Amino acid sequence: MEIPLTSPGPDAAHAFRLGLRAGAVVGIAGIMALYYFGVIELLFAGYALLVLFPVYLVFVAVVLSVWLGYDKDATALRPVYRRN
């Protein structure tokens, strides 16, 4: 039995945006809390914000996209033709 292929709707798009924003707030709050409590230095906090935080956001986006049904595999691909 095959699962019918349906595309995610506007509710999934809203949930994705909300989840990405929530993930960003949690990430920034985590870095700020680590700096506030003296676990990390200012230099590493800056490094985390500039280098590690974007990678964290990519992982959040990947998890949300899989959870909300945006992930597609090779069976979802269709050939592209150019019209002259």
Order of alpha helices (4+ residues) and beta strands (2+ residues): alpha-alpha-alpha
